[in-house]
Amino acid sequence: MANYKVDSNHSSIEFSIKHMMVSKVKGTFDTYDATVSAEDLADLTTANIAFTIEVASINTRNSDRDNHLRSADFFNAEAHPTITFTSTNIVRDGDDYQVTGDMTIKGVTKPVTFEVEYNGKGKTPDGTEVYGFEAETKINREDFDLTWNAALETGGVLVGKDVKIHVALELNPAA
């Protein structure tokens, strides 16, 4: 098995969630790491994947909102500083994959399946092999004890339940 590292300059972890029932708030986690090992990354079914995301790195481009998200009302970053994902099953579907694993947020672990697209393999100008993947899933935040909300005067709630997660990865062989 070969080991691969995330090229964080060419990767991202993004999310979006409904706000006030009419718009979406988008954000990123800016600090994360992954351990990926595989016989051949062109066939992801041979891979073991583990992610660790630093909760404090949440970035919605609004410092008041980010601080609220870090607080005990939401992620409680002081008590639960990381979000983790560890793959448990990978199934090929044509050129795409379904990667199922255990996601832990705020101390709650649930199975989550990502729809993963293999974007291909290339070489950098210095000859380093790179592999590209994009992955998406949707989770119910309340399943992970992220339940804070506020009722709106006009009906509905301030924060939606469904969180869409999009991961774009460029992986390089680990040195």
N, CA, C and O of each residue as an XYZ file, in Angstrom:
700
protein
N       0.840     -1.181      0.000
C       0.000      0.000      0.000
C       0.883      1.242      0.000
O       1.881      1.320      0.717
N       0.491      2.200     -0.816
C       1.190      3.487     -0.857
C       0.410      4.505     -0.027
O      -0.810      4.404      0.103
N       1.112      5.473      0.527
C       0.486      6.523      1.322
C       0.468      7.823      0.527
O       1.383      8.121     -0.241
N      -0.605      8.589      0.734
C      -0.804      9.842      0.025
C      -1.141     10.939      1.017
O      -1.715     10.686      2.076
N      -0.771     12.170      0.655
C      -1.065     13.327      1.495
C      -1.901     14.324      0.697
O      -1.858     14.347     -0.533
N      -2.645     15.131      1.405
C      -3.481     16.160      0.798
C      -2.616     17.366      0.467
O      -1.847     17.840      1.303
N      -2.749     17.854     -0.755
C      -2.126     19.122     -1.133
C      -3.129     20.214     -0.773
O      -4.036     20.512     -1.551
N      -2.964     20.807      0.406
C      -3.953     21.770      0.904
C      -4.015     23.051      0.075
O      -4.988     23.798      0.181
N      -3.003     23.321     -0.745
C      -3.056     24.482     -1.627
C      -3.995     24.272     -2.804
O      -4.384     25.227     -3.475
N      -4.359     23.010     -3.053
C      -5.227     22.688     -4.185
C      -6.408     21.834     -3.752
O      -6.946     21.066     -4.551
N      -6.817     21.960     -2.493
C      -7.919     21.180     -1.936
C      -8.792     22.088     -1.083
O      -8.377     23.181     -0.698
N     -10.021     21.623     -0.787
C     -10.913     22.409      0.068
C     -11.987     21.521      0.683
O     -12.367     20.489      0.130
N     -12.464     21.960      1.852
C     -13.634     21.359      2.492
C     -14.625     22.492      2.700
O     -14.379     23.422      3.469
N     -15.747     22.397      2.002
C     -16.761     23.457      2.005
C     -18.097     22.893      2.467
O     -18.343     21.690      2.381
N     -18.958     23.785      2.960
C     -20.300     23.378      3.362
C     -21.280     24.502      3.051
O     -20.893     25.658      2.879
N     -22.563     24.135      2.984
C     -23.617     25.135      2.854
C     -24.835     24.669      3.635
O     -25.085     23.471      3.773
N     -25.591     25.644      4.147
C     -26.783     25.366      4.944
C     -27.772     26.508      4.742
O     -27.376     27.657      4.552
N     -29.058     26.183      4.785
C     -30.076     27.224      4.610
C     -30.080     28.178      5.790
O     -29.885     27.783      6.939
N     -30.308     29.448      5.474
C     -30.389     30.521      6.455
C     -31.730     31.218      6.293
O     -32.063     31.675      5.199
N     -32.495     31.303      7.358
C     -33.799     31.976      7.373
C     -34.771     31.404      6.335
O     -35.695     32.088      5.896
N     -34.553     30.151      5.951
C     -35.451     29.436      5.050
C     -35.421     29.949      3.611
O     -36.143     29.427      2.761
N     -34.590     30.975      3.317
C     -34.637     31.580      1.983
C     -33.291     31.684      1.270
O     -33.250     31.866      0.053
N     -32.209     31.574      2.000
C     -30.893     31.719      1.369
C     -29.956     30.662      1.955
O     -30.354     29.862      2.801
N     -28.719     30.675      1.494
C     -27.740     29.718      1.998
C     -26.517     30.449      2.530
O     -26.072     31.450      1.968
N     -25.994     29.931      3.610
C     -24.707     30.370      4.129
C     -23.701     29.321      3.706
O     -23.932     28.122      3.861
N     -22.580     29.783      3.168
C     -21.515     28.875      2.764
C     -20.291     29.132      3.619
O     -20.065     30.243      4.100
N     -19.514     28.088      3.798
C     -18.300     28.240      4.586
C     -17.303     27.154      4.264
O     -17.558     26.263      3.453
N     -16.166     27.247      4.916
C     -15.089     26.275      4.739
C     -14.526     25.902      6.102
O     -14.744     26.591      7.099
N     -13.807     24.807      6.116
C     -12.898     24.485      7.210
C     -11.521     24.630      6.604
O     -11.178     23.932      5.650
N     -10.735     25.530      7.152
C      -9.460     25.878      6.535
C      -8.287     25.015      6.990
O      -7.242     25.010      6.340
N      -8.442     24.283      8.099
C      -7.357     23.438      8.594
C      -7.858     22.003      8.722
O      -8.806     21.722      9.455
N      -7.209     21.113      8.004
C      -7.601     19.705      7.982
C      -6.421     18.888      7.492
O      -5.461     19.415      6.930
N      -6.519     17.590      7.719
C      -5.500     16.681      7.237
C      -6.181     15.363      6.917
O      -7.259     15.065      7.432
N      -5.554     14.594      6.077
C      -6.085     13.287      5.716
C      -4.956     12.287      5.609
O      -3.836     12.622      5.226
N      -5.270     11.070      5.951
C      -4.367      9.947      5.727
C      -5.062      9.048      4.725
O      -6.152      8.538      4.986
N      -4.430      8.856      3.580
C      -4.992      8.006      2.536
C      -3.927      6.995      2.150
O      -2.804      7.362      1.802
N      -4.287      5.724      2.215
C      -3.383      4.683      1.736
C      -4.175      3.812      0.772
O      -5.359      3.547      0.981
N      -3.499      3.372     -0.289
C      -4.170      2.574     -1.309
C      -3.141      1.806     -2.115
O      -1.988      2.220     -2.235
N      -3.573      0.686     -2.663
C      -2.721     -0.042     -3.598
C      -2.561      0.765     -4.877
O      -1.484      0.806     -5.472
N      -3.670      1.420     -5.301
C      -3.671      2.231     -6.523
C      -4.792      3.245     -6.395
O      -5.960      2.857     -6.361
N      -4.478      4.527     -6.322
C      -5.524      5.542     -6.151
C      -6.432      5.664     -7.368
O      -7.520      6.231     -7.267
N      -6.014      5.153     -8.496
C      -6.903      5.146     -9.661
C      -8.063      4.176     -9.445
O      -9.060      4.235    -10.165
N      -7.943      3.286     -8.462
C      -9.016      2.385     -8.051
C      -9.225      2.602     -6.558
O      -8.596      1.939     -5.733
N     -10.100      3.522     -6.222
C     -10.291      3.948     -4.845
C     -10.785      2.818     -3.938
O     -10.701      2.938     -2.716
N     -11.298      1.725     -4.512
C     -11.798      0.629     -3.674
C     -10.688     -0.002     -2.844
O     -10.973     -0.723     -1.887
N      -9.431      0.252     -3.190
C      -8.307     -0.301     -2.425
C      -7.862      0.630     -1.294
O      -6.887      0.336     -0.602
N      -8.569      1.754     -1.099
C      -8.090      2.807     -0.192
C      -8.627      2.678      1.229
O      -9.702      2.130      1.470
N      -7.843      3.199      2.146
C      -8.253      3.489      3.516
C      -8.117      5.004      3.663
O      -7.064      5.574      3.378
N      -9.192      5.641      4.109
C      -9.234      7.105      4.149
C      -9.596      7.556      5.558
O     -10.541      7.037      6.152
N      -8.857      8.510      6.093
C      -9.162      9.086      7.398
C      -8.917     10.591      7.346
O      -7.846     11.039      6.937
N      -9.910     11.362      7.760
C      -9.830     12.816      7.787
C      -9.908     13.321      9.209
O     -10.592     12.734     10.047
N      -9.207     14.410      9.485
C      -9.350     15.152     10.727
C      -9.473     16.625     10.357
O      -8.619     17.181      9.667
N     -10.543     17.240     10.825
C     -10.822     18.653     10.533
C     -10.781     19.428     11.844
O     -11.388     19.011     12.831
N     -10.077     20.539     11.860
C     -10.018     21.398     13.048
C     -11.254     22.292     13.072
O     -11.420     23.154     12.209
N     -12.117     22.085     14.057
C     -13.370     22.839     14.161
C     -13.099     24.337     14.247
O     -13.831     25.128     13.652
N     -12.075     24.734     14.968
C     -11.782     26.161     15.153
C     -11.446     26.859     13.842
O     -11.438     28.089     13.785
N     -11.170     26.098     12.793
C     -10.817     26.703     11.503
C     -12.034     27.029     10.647
O     -11.889     27.393      9.480
N     -13.241     26.903     11.216
C     -14.447     27.213     10.454
C     -14.405     28.661      9.981
O     -13.993     29.554     10.721
N     -14.832     28.882      8.749
C     -14.729     30.212      8.149
C     -15.947     30.454      7.260
O     -16.059     29.887      6.174
N     -16.856     31.303      7.736
C     -18.021     31.699      6.936
C     -17.915     33.152      6.482
O     -18.886     33.721      5.983
N     -16.758     33.744      6.651
C     -16.481     35.135      6.303
C     -17.274     36.122      7.184
O     -17.540     37.255      6.784
N     -17.642     35.660      8.387
C     -18.324     36.526      9.349
C     -17.838     36.094     10.734
O     -18.226     35.032     11.221
N     -16.994     36.905     11.368
C     -16.345     36.484     12.615
C     -17.342     36.253     13.746
O     -17.138     35.346     14.553
N     -18.419     37.045     13.835
C     -19.413     36.819     14.882
C     -20.083     35.457     14.700
O     -20.252     34.708     15.663
N     -20.462     35.144     13.467
C     -21.091     33.842     13.195
C     -20.097     32.713     13.456
O     -20.455     31.703     14.061
N     -18.855     32.873     13.007
C     -17.846     31.830     13.223
C     -17.636     31.576     14.711
O     -17.532     30.423     15.131
N     -17.574     32.636     15.513
C     -17.413     32.466     16.958
C     -18.620     31.767     17.566
O     -18.469     30.944     18.469
N     -19.824     32.086     17.079
C     -21.023     31.401     17.569
C     -20.977     29.920     17.191
O     -21.339     29.066     18.000
N     -20.536     29.612     15.975
C     -20.436     28.216     15.545
C     -19.412     27.437     16.384
O     -19.582     26.239     16.610
N     -18.367     28.101     16.837
C     -17.356     27.452     17.674
C     -17.846     27.235     19.107
O     -17.301     26.400     19.829
N     -18.862     27.975     19.516
C     -19.343     27.965     20.903
C     -20.113     26.680     21.228
O     -20.359     25.844     20.358
N     -20.482     26.549     22.502
C     -21.245     25.380     22.964
C     -22.622     25.294     22.313
O     -23.223     24.220     22.305
N     -23.141     26.401     21.764
C     -24.421     26.348     21.053
C     -24.352     25.430     19.837
O     -25.347     24.812     19.457
N     -23.179     25.345     19.234
C     -23.014     24.530     18.028
C     -21.937     23.466     18.252
O     -22.200     22.449     18.893
N     -20.727     23.690     17.730
C     -19.688     22.663     17.725
C     -18.997     22.442     19.067
O     -18.445     21.368     19.306
N     -19.021     23.441     19.941
C     -18.312     23.362     21.216
C     -16.852     22.973     20.957
O     -16.361     21.955     21.445
N     -16.187     23.811     20.181
C     -14.821     23.526     19.715
C     -13.832     23.301     20.848
O     -12.856     22.570     20.678
N     -14.068     23.911     21.991
C     -13.142     23.714     23.114
C     -13.200     22.261     23.605
O     -12.159     21.659     23.867
N     -14.395     21.700     23.731
C     -14.554     20.319     24.203
C     -14.398     19.294     23.083
O     -13.993     18.158     23.330
N     -14.720     19.693     21.852
C     -14.683     18.797     20.689
C     -13.933     19.492     19.556
O     -14.553     19.993     18.618
N     -12.597     19.524     19.637
C     -11.810     20.334     18.703
C     -11.725     19.798     17.280
O     -11.294     20.520     16.381
N     -12.129     18.541     17.051
C     -11.991     17.989     15.705
C     -13.275     17.304     15.236
O     -14.102     16.853     16.029
N     -13.398     17.251     13.927
C     -14.377     16.421     13.234
C     -13.550     15.342     12.544
O     -12.528     15.646     11.928
N     -13.979     14.094     12.641
C     -13.231     13.027     11.992
C     -14.120     12.214     11.069
O     -15.335     12.143     11.248
N     -13.491     11.608     10.085
C     -14.154     10.674      9.173
C     -13.167      9.554      8.873
O     -12.015      9.808      8.523
N     -13.630      8.307      9.013
C     -12.820      7.136      8.691
C     -13.635      6.223      7.792
O     -14.737      5.810      8.156
N     -13.104      5.909      6.630
C     -13.838      5.067      5.687
C     -14.001      3.653      6.239
O     -13.119      3.121      6.913
N     -15.163      3.060      5.931
C     -15.440      1.684      6.328
C     -15.781      0.806      5.128
O     -15.665     -0.417      5.204
N     -16.203      1.425      4.011
C     -16.574      0.664      2.820
C     -16.513      1.583      1.606
O     -16.984      2.720      1.652
N     -15.933      1.085      0.526
C     -15.847      1.864     -0.712
C     -16.327      0.990     -1.851
O     -15.808     -0.104     -2.075
N     -17.337      1.489     -2.575
C     -17.937      0.750     -3.677
C     -17.779      1.559     -4.955
O     -18.051      2.759     -4.979
N     -17.338      0.894     -6.016
C     -17.190      1.552     -7.317
C     -18.515      1.534     -8.050
O     -19.240      0.540     -8.028
N     -18.828      2.660     -8.709
C     -20.031      2.787     -9.512
C     -19.613      3.454    -10.823
O     -19.687      4.676    -10.946
N     -19.170      2.650    -11.813
C     -18.620      3.211    -13.044
C     -17.313      3.905    -12.751
O     -16.380      3.288    -12.236
N     -17.233      5.196    -13.075
C     -16.039      5.983    -12.775
C     -16.113      6.637    -11.403
O     -15.155      7.271    -10.960
N     -17.236      6.487    -10.737
C     -17.453      7.133     -9.450
C     -17.440      6.106     -8.324
O     -17.351      4.901     -8.560
N     -17.532      6.609     -7.095
C     -17.474      5.750     -5.916
C     -18.476      6.224     -4.880
O     -18.867      7.391     -4.857
N     -18.880      5.306     -4.033
C     -19.599      5.626     -2.814
C     -18.673      5.247     -1.669
O     -18.353      4.076     -1.463
N     -18.249      6.270     -0.927
C     -17.345      6.052      0.196
C     -18.147      6.240      1.475
O     -18.578      7.347      1.800
N     -18.338      5.146      2.191
C     -19.072      5.176      3.453
C     -18.066      5.100      4.586
O     -17.053      4.405      4.501
N     -18.371      5.831      5.650
C     -17.485      5.807      6.799
C     -18.149      6.361      8.026
O     -19.306      6.781      7.995
N     -17.401      6.359      9.113
C     -17.882      6.885     10.386
C     -17.431      8.330     10.535
O     -16.236      8.624     10.547
N     -18.411      9.231     10.649
C     -18.121     10.645     10.877
C     -18.446     10.957     12.333
O     -19.507     10.593     12.840
N     -17.513     11.638     12.994
C     -17.725     12.042     14.379
C     -17.687     13.555     14.449
O     -16.705     14.197     14.078
N     -18.795     14.105     14.938
C     -18.935     15.552     15.152
C     -19.472     15.731     16.566
O     -20.470     15.113     16.936
N     -18.828     16.557     17.338
C     -19.276     16.889     18.693
C     -19.480     15.632     19.540
O     -20.395     15.567     20.362
N     -18.613     14.634     19.328
C     -18.662     13.418     20.117
C     -19.691     12.396     19.664
O     -19.825     11.344     20.289
N     -20.423     12.681     18.588
C     -21.437     11.767     18.065
C     -20.918     11.161     16.766
O     -20.500     11.885     15.862
N     -20.946      9.833     16.675
C     -20.464      9.135     15.487
C     -21.644      8.516     14.745
O     -22.459      7.808     15.337
N     -21.725      8.789     13.444
C     -22.793      8.269     12.585
C     -22.175      7.851     11.257
O     -21.160      8.409     10.843
N     -22.783      6.867     10.585
C     -22.314      6.524      9.241
C     -22.739      7.593      8.238
O     -23.858      8.104      8.293
N     -21.836      7.920      7.327
C     -22.088      8.926      6.285
C     -21.523      8.372      4.982
O     -20.453      7.764      4.968
N     -22.255      8.588      3.881
C     -21.773      8.150      2.571
C     -21.531      9.359      1.678
O     -22.411     10.202      1.501
N     -20.330      9.432      1.121
C     -19.961     10.461      0.162
C     -20.055      9.883     -1.248
O     -19.621      8.758     -1.495
N     -20.619     10.654     -2.163
C     -20.567     10.339     -3.589
C     -19.264     10.948     -4.095
O     -19.075     12.161     -4.016
N     -18.372     10.118     -4.611
C     -17.022     10.567     -4.963
C     -16.799     10.412     -6.461
O     -17.086      9.371     -7.052
N     -16.280     11.478     -7.053
C     -15.921     11.476     -8.466
C     -14.400     11.496     -8.582
O     -13.731     12.342     -7.988
N     -13.870     10.562     -9.349
C     -12.428     10.528     -9.629
C     -12.185     11.459    -10.809
O     -12.712     11.240    -11.899
N     -11.382     12.504    -10.587
C     -11.125     13.505    -11.629
C      -9.905     13.175    -12.475
O      -9.670     13.826    -13.493
N      -9.125     12.175    -12.072
C      -7.987     11.771    -12.882
C      -6.658     11.906    -12.174
O      -6.562     12.284    -11.007
N      -5.628     11.571    -12.954
C      -4.254     11.559    -12.472
C      -3.424     12.433    -13.398
O      -3.653     12.461    -14.608
N      -2.462     13.145    -12.831
C      -1.573     13.976    -13.645
C      -0.213     14.075    -12.995
O       0.062     13.441    -11.976
N       0.638     14.892    -13.613
C       1.970     15.153    -13.061
C       2.200     16.653    -13.001
O       1.860     17.389    -13.927
N       2.778     17.086    -11.904
C       3.137     18.492    -11.768
C       4.365     18.767    -12.632
O       5.009     17.823    -13.089
N       4.710     20.042    -12.872
C       5.913     20.350    -13.651
C       7.191     19.731    -13.086
O       8.141     19.488    -13.830
N       7.222     19.469    -11.750
C       8.423     18.844    -11.184
C       8.353     17.315    -11.202
O       9.255     16.647    -10.695
N       7.273     16.755    -11.790
C       7.170     15.316    -11.953
C       6.418     14.577    -10.858
O       6.340     13.349    -10.894
N       5.858     15.298     -9.877
C       5.102     14.666     -8.807
C       3.740     14.209     -9.329
O       3.030     14.975     -9.979
N       3.381     12.957     -9.039
C       2.061     12.460     -9.419
C       0.997     13.113     -8.547
O       1.197     13.288     -7.345
N      -0.130     13.471     -9.147
C      -1.264     14.014     -8.401
C      -2.523     13.286     -8.833
O      -2.669     12.891     -9.990
N      -3.428     13.117     -7.883
C      -4.729     12.506     -8.131
C      -5.785     13.481     -7.659
O      -5.627     14.115     -6.616
N      -6.868     13.606     -8.421
C      -7.928     14.529     -8.056
C      -9.248     13.823     -7.808
O      -9.637     12.924     -8.553
N      -9.933     14.242     -6.749
C     -11.235     13.690     -6.383
C     -12.137     14.817     -5.908
O     -11.670     15.815     -5.360
N     -13.438     14.645     -6.125
C     -14.442     15.514     -5.523
C     -15.472     14.632     -4.855
O     -15.841     13.583     -5.383
N     -15.937     15.057     -3.690
C     -16.885     14.256     -2.915
C     -17.978     15.145     -2.362
O     -17.737     16.292     -1.984
N     -19.195     14.597     -2.319
C     -20.325     15.342     -1.766
C     -21.194     14.437     -0.915
O     -21.335     13.244     -1.184
N     -21.771     15.031      0.115
C     -22.760     14.351      0.932
C     -23.655     15.392      1.557
O     -23.390     16.593      1.488
N     -24.719     14.912      2.167
C     -25.627     15.786      2.910
C     -25.905     15.105      4.238
O     -26.240     13.921      4.277
N     -25.767     15.852      5.324
C     -26.053     15.319      6.649
C     -27.111     16.183      7.324
O     -27.276     17.358      6.994
N     -27.820     15.588      8.265
C     -28.725     16.329      9.134
C     -27.914     16.722     10.361
O     -27.487     15.856     11.124
N     -27.700     18.001     10.556
C     -26.837     18.473     11.650
C     -27.365     18.040     13.011
O     -26.586     17.835     13.942
N     -28.687     17.898     13.135
C     -29.266     17.520     14.421
C     -28.887     16.098     14.809
O     -28.888     15.764     15.993
N     -28.558     15.241     13.818
C     -28.086     13.882     14.117
C     -26.770     13.911     14.883
O     -26.412     12.932     15.537
N     -26.048     15.025     14.807
C     -24.741     15.165     15.452
C     -24.799     16.143     16.632
O     -23.786     16.738     17.003
N     -25.976     16.302     17.208
C     -26.175     17.149     18.385
C     -25.872     18.624     18.112
O     -25.481     19.361     19.018
N     -26.054     19.048     16.862
C     -25.938     20.463     16.499
C     -27.372     20.986     16.357
O     -27.882     21.138     15.247
N     -28.009     21.257     17.495
C     -29.459     21.484     17.508
C     -29.881     22.931     17.745
O     -31.071     23.236     17.668
N     -28.948     23.820     18.028
C     -29.343     25.205     18.305
C     -30.115     25.766     17.122
O     -29.781     25.500     15.967
N     -31.157     26.549     17.420
C     -31.927     27.212     16.383
C     -32.721     28.332     17.012
O     -32.758     28.467     18.235
N     -33.358     29.135     16.181
C     -34.227     30.204     16.644
C     -35.420     30.284     15.702
O     -35.270     30.253     14.480
N     -36.612     30.387     16.294
C     -37.828     30.512     15.491
C     -37.885     31.910     14.882
O     -37.479     32.893     15.503
N     -38.392     31.978     13.666
C     -38.541     33.259     12.985
C     -39.948     33.796     13.204
O     -40.916     33.038     13.262
N     -40.042     35.092     13.321
C     -41.328     35.749     13.519
C     -42.309     35.427     12.385
O     -43.517     35.340     12.606
N     -41.784     35.254     11.189
C     -42.614     34.984     10.012
C     -42.872     33.501      9.791
O     -43.499     33.118      8.804
N     -42.390     32.663     10.708
C     -42.516     31.214     10.573
C     -41.202     30.621     10.128
O     -40.373     31.304      9.527
N     -41.012     29.355     10.419
C     -39.760     28.696     10.066
C     -38.696     28.941     11.113
O     -38.973     29.426     12.210
N     -37.462     28.594     10.747
C     -36.348     28.703     11.682
C     -35.160     29.400     11.031
O     -35.071     29.506      9.808
N     -34.263     29.865     11.868
C     -33.092     30.603     11.406
C     -32.101     29.721     10.643
O     -31.544     30.141      9.629
N     -31.880     28.483     11.140
C     -30.857     27.609     10.573
C     -31.496     26.304     10.097
O     -32.211     25.648     10.854
N     -31.237     25.932      8.847
C     -31.761     24.679      8.308
C     -31.117     23.468      8.969
O     -30.102     23.580      9.655
N     -31.733     22.301      8.744
C     -31.194     21.057      9.309
C     -30.141     20.427      8.410
O     -29.142     19.901      8.899
N     -30.356     20.475      7.100
C     -29.486     19.778      6.156
C     -28.242     20.589      5.827
O     -28.321     21.763      5.466
N     -27.098     19.939      5.960
C     -25.813     20.558      5.637
C     -25.239     19.803      4.445
O     -25.042     18.589      4.507
N     -24.972     20.521      3.365
C     -24.310     19.924      2.209
C     -22.809     20.122      2.375
O     -22.343     21.221      2.676
N     -22.059     19.039      2.174
C     -20.606     19.079      2.322
C     -19.983     18.742      0.979
O     -20.362     17.761      0.338
N     -19.025     19.558      0.554
C     -18.306     19.337     -0.695
C     -16.804     19.328     -0.390
O     -16.271     20.258      0.215
N     -16.141     18.255     -0.823
C     -14.704     18.109     -0.595
C     -14.026     17.994     -1.940
O     -14.392     17.134     -2.742
N     -13.046     18.840     -2.207
C     -12.217     18.757     -3.417
C     -10.801     18.444     -2.956
O     -10.220     19.182     -2.159
N     -10.252     17.345     -3.462
C      -8.936     16.909     -2.996
C      -7.968     16.721     -4.129
O      -8.304     16.181     -5.183
N      -6.750     17.179     -3.890
C      -5.621     16.799     -4.718
C      -4.680     16.046     -3.790
O      -4.235     16.570     -2.769
N      -4.383     14.795     -4.169
C      -3.525     13.943     -3.357
C      -2.198     13.707     -4.062
O      -2.152     13.532     -5.280
N      -1.115     13.705     -3.284
C       0.231     13.445     -3.780
C       0.819     12.284     -2.988
O       0.449     12.087     -1.830
N       1.713     11.520     -3.572
C       2.386     10.475     -2.787
C       3.101     11.088     -1.592
O       3.766     12.117     -1.719
N       2.963     10.456     -0.433
C       3.656     10.934      0.768
C       5.142     10.654      0.628
O       5.546      9.617      0.102
N       5.943     11.584      1.102
C       7.402     11.437      0.994
C       7.927     10.361      1.896
O       9.132     10.112      1.924
